[in-house]
Amino acid sequence: MLVHNKAINQLAPSDYAIIKKEHKLLEKYLNDIRDACICSQQVPLADHHVCDREKHTSCQGRLPSFLFHIIDLAGKHFDHEETIMLSRPHITENYEYFRLHRQAHLDVMQNLQSLADDYLSARKKTDTAQIYRLFYEKISSLFDEHDRLFDDPFIESTQTKLN
């Protein structure tokens, strides 16, 4: 996940601290999910000796908590971001960039919920290590895209005075 330092450095110090802390939590989460299942970090062999039954069961058992924890973290972060945005003097709920940004938050949340549902239903049929790898890749991609398309431009737009 890209932390958009240039844009968030322009925020008020207290807002900056909140956003920076939450982005670090999201980055830590991504690192945790990437590293959570030792089997997902190894190249599977044809005879599947990479991950023994005990490791596989542990990875599989931890999966639901990882899936739903990111939904909780992201939801809280998006709420904080929107509150900070609305605290800016020229930003209202009708402000175009705010509406688009809020919709992007809703879209990310729907994607996360859909990914969680898909992976929970697929975990009996799909290799758990592969689910971890795919979930990490998809979440990273979602957050990177959101940062690039919405967070940087929106936060920068809050610094521009309207005529």
Rosetta constraint file for C-alpha pairs under 8 A:
AtomPair CA 1 CA 27 HARMONIC 6.32 0.50
AtomPair CA 1 CA 140 HARMONIC 5.63 0.50
AtomPair CA 1 CA 141 HARMONIC 7.64 0.50
AtomPair CA 1 CA 143 HARMONIC 5.94 0.50
AtomPair CA 1 CA 144 HARMONIC 5.07 0.50
AtomPair CA 2 CA 143 HARMONIC 7.83 0.50
AtomPair CA 2 CA 144 HARMONIC 5.73 0.50
AtomPair CA 2 CA 147 HARMONIC 6.79 0.50
AtomPair CA 3 CA 20 HARMONIC 7.96 0.50
AtomPair CA 3 CA 23 HARMONIC 6.71 0.50
AtomPair CA 3 CA 147 HARMONIC 7.52 0.50
AtomPair CA 4 CA 8 HARMONIC 6.30 0.50
AtomPair CA 4 CA 147 HARMONIC 6.91 0.50
AtomPair CA 4 CA 151 HARMONIC 7.55 0.50
AtomPair CA 4 CA 152 HARMONIC 6.11 0.50
AtomPair CA 5 CA 9 HARMONIC 5.72 0.50
AtomPair CA 6 CA 10 HARMONIC 7.12 0.50
AtomPair CA 6 CA 152 HARMONIC 7.95 0.50
AtomPair CA 7 CA 11 HARMONIC 7.54 0.50
AtomPair CA 7 CA 151 HARMONIC 7.95 0.50
AtomPair CA 7 CA 152 HARMONIC 5.41 0.50
AtomPair CA 7 CA 153 HARMONIC 7.78 0.50
AtomPair CA 7 CA 155 HARMONIC 5.85 0.50
AtomPair CA 7 CA 156 HARMONIC 5.55 0.50
AtomPair CA 8 CA 16 HARMONIC 5.89 0.50
AtomPair CA 8 CA 19 HARMONIC 7.52 0.50
AtomPair CA 8 CA 20 HARMONIC 7.83 0.50
AtomPair CA 8 CA 152 HARMONIC 7.70 0.50
AtomPair CA 8 CA 155 HARMONIC 6.76 0.50
AtomPair CA 9 CA 16 HARMONIC 6.46 0.50
AtomPair CA 10 CA 16 HARMONIC 7.88 0.50
AtomPair CA 10 CA 156 HARMONIC 7.62 0.50
AtomPair CA 10 CA 159 HARMONIC 7.39 0.50
AtomPair CA 11 CA 15 HARMONIC 6.07 0.50
AtomPair CA 11 CA 16 HARMONIC 5.42 0.50
AtomPair CA 11 CA 155 HARMONIC 7.72 0.50
AtomPair CA 12 CA 16 HARMONIC 5.95 0.50
AtomPair CA 13 CA 17 HARMONIC 6.11 0.50
AtomPair CA 14 CA 18 HARMONIC 6.46 0.50
AtomPair CA 15 CA 19 HARMONIC 6.27 0.50
AtomPair CA 15 CA 84 HARMONIC 6.63 0.50
AtomPair CA 16 CA 20 HARMONIC 5.90 0.50
AtomPair CA 17 CA 21 HARMONIC 5.98 0.50
AtomPair CA 18 CA 22 HARMONIC 6.19 0.50
AtomPair CA 18 CA 80 HARMONIC 7.98 0.50
AtomPair CA 19 CA 23 HARMONIC 6.04 0.50
AtomPair CA 19 CA 77 HARMONIC 7.75 0.50
AtomPair CA 19 CA 80 HARMONIC 7.95 0.50
AtomPair CA 19 CA 81 HARMONIC 7.17 0.50
AtomPair CA 20 CA 24 HARMONIC 6.18 0.50
AtomPair CA 21 CA 25 HARMONIC 6.31 0.50
AtomPair CA 22 CA 26 HARMONIC 6.21 0.50
AtomPair CA 22 CA 77 HARMONIC 6.28 0.50
AtomPair CA 23 CA 27 HARMONIC 6.07 0.50
AtomPair CA 24 CA 28 HARMONIC 5.99 0.50
AtomPair CA 25 CA 29 HARMONIC 6.07 0.50
AtomPair CA 26 CA 30 HARMONIC 6.26 0.50
AtomPair CA 26 CA 70 HARMONIC 7.84 0.50
AtomPair CA 26 CA 73 HARMONIC 7.15 0.50
AtomPair CA 26 CA 74 HARMONIC 7.57 0.50
AtomPair CA 27 CA 31 HARMONIC 6.25 0.50
AtomPair CA 28 CA 32 HARMONIC 5.99 0.50
AtomPair CA 29 CA 33 HARMONIC 6.16 0.50
AtomPair CA 29 CA 70 HARMONIC 7.37 0.50
AtomPair CA 30 CA 34 HARMONIC 6.08 0.50
AtomPair CA 30 CA 136 HARMONIC 6.43 0.50
AtomPair CA 30 CA 139 HARMONIC 7.79 0.50
AtomPair CA 30 CA 140 HARMONIC 7.13 0.50
AtomPair CA 31 CA 35 HARMONIC 6.11 0.50
AtomPair CA 32 CA 36 HARMONIC 5.52 0.50
AtomPair CA 33 CA 37 HARMONIC 7.48 0.50
AtomPair CA 33 CA 66 HARMONIC 6.93 0.50
AtomPair CA 33 CA 132 HARMONIC 6.80 0.50
AtomPair CA 33 CA 136 HARMONIC 6.37 0.50
AtomPair CA 34 CA 40 HARMONIC 7.80 0.50
AtomPair CA 34 CA 41 HARMONIC 7.77 0.50
AtomPair CA 34 CA 132 HARMONIC 6.92 0.50
AtomPair CA 34 CA 133 HARMONIC 6.74 0.50
AtomPair CA 34 CA 136 HARMONIC 5.91 0.50
AtomPair CA 35 CA 40 HARMONIC 7.86 0.50
AtomPair CA 35 CA 41 HARMONIC 7.17 0.50
AtomPair CA 36 CA 59 HARMONIC 7.28 0.50
AtomPair CA 37 CA 41 HARMONIC 7.15 0.50
AtomPair CA 37 CA 55 HARMONIC 7.85 0.50
AtomPair CA 37 CA 59 HARMONIC 5.28 0.50
AtomPair CA 37 CA 129 HARMONIC 6.49 0.50
AtomPair CA 37 CA 132 HARMONIC 7.14 0.50
AtomPair CA 38 CA 42 HARMONIC 7.07 0.50
AtomPair CA 38 CA 51 HARMONIC 7.87 0.50
AtomPair CA 38 CA 55 HARMONIC 7.69 0.50
AtomPair CA 39 CA 44 HARMONIC 7.98 0.50
AtomPair CA 39 CA 50 HARMONIC 6.55 0.50
AtomPair CA 39 CA 51 HARMONIC 5.32 0.50
AtomPair CA 39 CA 55 HARMONIC 7.42 0.50
AtomPair CA 39 CA 56 HARMONIC 7.29 0.50
AtomPair CA 39 CA 129 HARMONIC 5.51 0.50
AtomPair CA 40 CA 128 HARMONIC 7.79 0.50
AtomPair CA 40 CA 129 HARMONIC 4.06 0.50
AtomPair CA 40 CA 130 HARMONIC 6.17 0.50
AtomPair CA 40 CA 132 HARMONIC 6.38 0.50
AtomPair CA 40 CA 133 HARMONIC 6.05 0.50
AtomPair CA 41 CA 129 HARMONIC 7.85 0.50
AtomPair CA 41 CA 133 HARMONIC 7.99 0.50
AtomPair CA 42 CA 50 HARMONIC 7.02 0.50
AtomPair CA 43 CA 50 HARMONIC 7.65 0.50
AtomPair CA 44 CA 48 HARMONIC 6.07 0.50
AtomPair CA 44 CA 49 HARMONIC 7.86 0.50
AtomPair CA 44 CA 50 HARMONIC 6.08 0.50
AtomPair CA 45 CA 49 HARMONIC 6.60 0.50
AtomPair CA 45 CA 50 HARMONIC 6.52 0.50
AtomPair CA 51 CA 55 HARMONIC 6.00 0.50
AtomPair CA 51 CA 56 HARMONIC 6.06 0.50
AtomPair CA 52 CA 56 HARMONIC 6.14 0.50
AtomPair CA 53 CA 57 HARMONIC 6.01 0.50
AtomPair CA 54 CA 58 HARMONIC 6.21 0.50
AtomPair CA 55 CA 59 HARMONIC 6.18 0.50
AtomPair CA 56 CA 60 HARMONIC 6.06 0.50
AtomPair CA 56 CA 128 HARMONIC 7.11 0.50
AtomPair CA 56 CA 129 HARMONIC 7.82 0.50
AtomPair CA 57 CA 61 HARMONIC 5.98 0.50
AtomPair CA 58 CA 62 HARMONIC 6.28 0.50
AtomPair CA 59 CA 63 HARMONIC 6.30 0.50
AtomPair CA 59 CA 128 HARMONIC 6.87 0.50
AtomPair CA 59 CA 129 HARMONIC 7.50 0.50
AtomPair CA 60 CA 123 HARMONIC 7.48 0.50
AtomPair CA 60 CA 128 HARMONIC 5.95 0.50
AtomPair CA 62 CA 66 HARMONIC 6.57 0.50
AtomPair CA 63 CA 67 HARMONIC 6.19 0.50
AtomPair CA 63 CA 132 HARMONIC 7.79 0.50
AtomPair CA 64 CA 68 HARMONIC 6.21 0.50
AtomPair CA 64 CA 116 HARMONIC 7.78 0.50
AtomPair CA 64 CA 120 HARMONIC 6.99 0.50
AtomPair CA 65 CA 69 HARMONIC 5.76 0.50
AtomPair CA 66 CA 70 HARMONIC 6.48 0.50
AtomPair CA 67 CA 71 HARMONIC 7.03 0.50
AtomPair CA 67 CA 116 HARMONIC 5.36 0.50
AtomPair CA 68 CA 72 HARMONIC 6.44 0.50
AtomPair CA 68 CA 116 HARMONIC 7.06 0.50
AtomPair CA 69 CA 73 HARMONIC 6.15 0.50
AtomPair CA 70 CA 74 HARMONIC 5.85 0.50
AtomPair CA 70 CA 112 HARMONIC 7.82 0.50
AtomPair CA 71 CA 75 HARMONIC 5.96 0.50
AtomPair CA 71 CA 109 HARMONIC 6.72 0.50
AtomPair CA 71 CA 112 HARMONIC 6.35 0.50
AtomPair CA 71 CA 113 HARMONIC 6.95 0.50
AtomPair CA 72 CA 76 HARMONIC 6.26 0.50
AtomPair CA 73 CA 77 HARMONIC 6.16 0.50
AtomPair CA 74 CA 78 HARMONIC 6.00 0.50
AtomPair CA 74 CA 109 HARMONIC 7.43 0.50
AtomPair CA 75 CA 79 HARMONIC 6.21 0.50
AtomPair CA 75 CA 109 HARMONIC 7.05 0.50
AtomPair CA 76 CA 80 HARMONIC 6.26 0.50
AtomPair CA 77 CA 81 HARMONIC 6.10 0.50
AtomPair CA 78 CA 82 HARMONIC 6.11 0.50
AtomPair CA 78 CA 105 HARMONIC 6.41 0.50
AtomPair CA 79 CA 83 HARMONIC 6.20 0.50
AtomPair CA 80 CA 84 HARMONIC 6.17 0.50
AtomPair CA 81 CA 85 HARMONIC 6.14 0.50
AtomPair CA 82 CA 86 HARMONIC 6.10 0.50
AtomPair CA 82 CA 98 HARMONIC 7.88 0.50
AtomPair CA 82 CA 102 HARMONIC 7.19 0.50
AtomPair CA 83 CA 87 HARMONIC 6.24 0.50
AtomPair CA 84 CA 88 HARMONIC 6.97 0.50
AtomPair CA 85 CA 91 HARMONIC 6.70 0.50
AtomPair CA 85 CA 98 HARMONIC 7.51 0.50
AtomPair CA 85 CA 155 HARMONIC 7.67 0.50
AtomPair CA 85 CA 158 HARMONIC 7.57 0.50
AtomPair CA 86 CA 91 HARMONIC 5.39 0.50
AtomPair CA 86 CA 92 HARMONIC 5.84 0.50
AtomPair CA 86 CA 93 HARMONIC 7.18 0.50
AtomPair CA 87 CA 91 HARMONIC 7.19 0.50
AtomPair CA 88 CA 158 HARMONIC 6.82 0.50
AtomPair CA 90 CA 158 HARMONIC 7.62 0.50
AtomPair CA 90 CA 161 HARMONIC 7.73 0.50
AtomPair CA 90 CA 162 HARMONIC 7.25 0.50
AtomPair CA 91 CA 95 HARMONIC 5.92 0.50
AtomPair CA 91 CA 98 HARMONIC 7.37 0.50
AtomPair CA 91 CA 158 HARMONIC 7.42 0.50
AtomPair CA 92 CA 98 HARMONIC 7.42 0.50
AtomPair CA 93 CA 98 HARMONIC 6.39 0.50
AtomPair CA 93 CA 99 HARMONIC 6.43 0.50
AtomPair CA 94 CA 98 HARMONIC 7.21 0.50
AtomPair CA 94 CA 99 HARMONIC 6.45 0.50
AtomPair CA 95 CA 99 HARMONIC 6.27 0.50
AtomPair CA 96 CA 100 HARMONIC 6.22 0.50
AtomPair CA 97 CA 101 HARMONIC 5.91 0.50
AtomPair CA 97 CA 154 HARMONIC 6.38 0.50
AtomPair CA 98 CA 102 HARMONIC 5.99 0.50
AtomPair CA 98 CA 154 HARMONIC 7.43 0.50
AtomPair CA 99 CA 103 HARMONIC 6.13 0.50
AtomPair CA 100 CA 104 HARMONIC 6.16 0.50
AtomPair CA 101 CA 105 HARMONIC 6.30 0.50
AtomPair CA 101 CA 150 HARMONIC 5.92 0.50
AtomPair CA 101 CA 151 HARMONIC 7.73 0.50
AtomPair CA 101 CA 154 HARMONIC 7.51 0.50
AtomPair CA 102 CA 106 HARMONIC 6.35 0.50
AtomPair CA 103 CA 107 HARMONIC 6.12 0.50
AtomPair CA 104 CA 108 HARMONIC 6.13 0.50
AtomPair CA 104 CA 146 HARMONIC 7.31 0.50
AtomPair CA 104 CA 150 HARMONIC 7.71 0.50
AtomPair CA 105 CA 109 HARMONIC 6.18 0.50
AtomPair CA 106 CA 110 HARMONIC 6.14 0.50
AtomPair CA 107 CA 111 HARMONIC 6.10 0.50
AtomPair CA 108 CA 112 HARMONIC 6.10 0.50
AtomPair CA 108 CA 142 HARMONIC 6.88 0.50
AtomPair CA 109 CA 113 HARMONIC 6.16 0.50
AtomPair CA 110 CA 114 HARMONIC 6.03 0.50
AtomPair CA 111 CA 115 HARMONIC 6.02 0.50
AtomPair CA 112 CA 116 HARMONIC 6.12 0.50
AtomPair CA 112 CA 139 HARMONIC 7.54 0.50
AtomPair CA 113 CA 117 HARMONIC 6.14 0.50
AtomPair CA 114 CA 118 HARMONIC 6.02 0.50
AtomPair CA 115 CA 119 HARMONIC 6.02 0.50
AtomPair CA 115 CA 135 HARMONIC 7.43 0.50
AtomPair CA 116 CA 120 HARMONIC 6.00 0.50
AtomPair CA 117 CA 121 HARMONIC 6.19 0.50
AtomPair CA 118 CA 122 HARMONIC 6.07 0.50
AtomPair CA 119 CA 123 HARMONIC 5.85 0.50
AtomPair CA 119 CA 131 HARMONIC 6.60 0.50
AtomPair CA 122 CA 126 HARMONIC 5.60 0.50
AtomPair CA 123 CA 127 HARMONIC 6.87 0.50
AtomPair CA 123 CA 128 HARMONIC 6.09 0.50
AtomPair CA 123 CA 131 HARMONIC 7.48 0.50
AtomPair CA 126 CA 130 HARMONIC 7.36 0.50
AtomPair CA 126 CA 131 HARMONIC 7.20 0.50
AtomPair CA 127 CA 131 HARMONIC 6.51 0.50
AtomPair CA 128 CA 132 HARMONIC 6.39 0.50
AtomPair CA 129 CA 133 HARMONIC 6.36 0.50
AtomPair CA 130 CA 134 HARMONIC 6.06 0.50
AtomPair CA 131 CA 135 HARMONIC 5.87 0.50
AtomPair CA 132 CA 136 HARMONIC 6.06 0.50
AtomPair CA 133 CA 137 HARMONIC 6.22 0.50
AtomPair CA 134 CA 138 HARMONIC 6.01 0.50
AtomPair CA 135 CA 139 HARMONIC 5.98 0.50
AtomPair CA 136 CA 140 HARMONIC 6.00 0.50
AtomPair CA 137 CA 141 HARMONIC 6.09 0.50
AtomPair CA 138 CA 142 HARMONIC 6.11 0.50
AtomPair CA 139 CA 143 HARMONIC 6.21 0.50
AtomPair CA 140 CA 144 HARMONIC 6.00 0.50
AtomPair CA 141 CA 145 HARMONIC 6.01 0.50
AtomPair CA 142 CA 146 HARMONIC 6.14 0.50
AtomPair CA 143 CA 147 HARMONIC 6.09 0.50
AtomPair CA 144 CA 148 HARMONIC 6.16 0.50
AtomPair CA 145 CA 149 HARMONIC 5.97 0.50
AtomPair CA 146 CA 150 HARMONIC 5.49 0.50
AtomPair CA 146 CA 151 HARMONIC 6.59 0.50
AtomPair CA 147 CA 151 HARMONIC 4.69 0.50
AtomPair CA 147 CA 152 HARMONIC 6.07 0.50
AtomPair CA 148 CA 152 HARMONIC 6.14 0.50
AtomPair CA 148 CA 153 HARMONIC 7.71 0.50
AtomPair CA 149 CA 153 HARMONIC 6.81 0.50
AtomPair CA 150 CA 154 HARMONIC 5.64 0.50
AtomPair CA 151 CA 155 HARMONIC 5.89 0.50
AtomPair CA 152 CA 156 HARMONIC 6.04 0.50
AtomPair CA 153 CA 157 HARMONIC 5.97 0.50
AtomPair CA 154 CA 158 HARMONIC 6.42 0.50
AtomPair CA 155 CA 159 HARMONIC 7.02 0.50
AtomPair CA 156 CA 160 HARMONIC 7.14 0.50
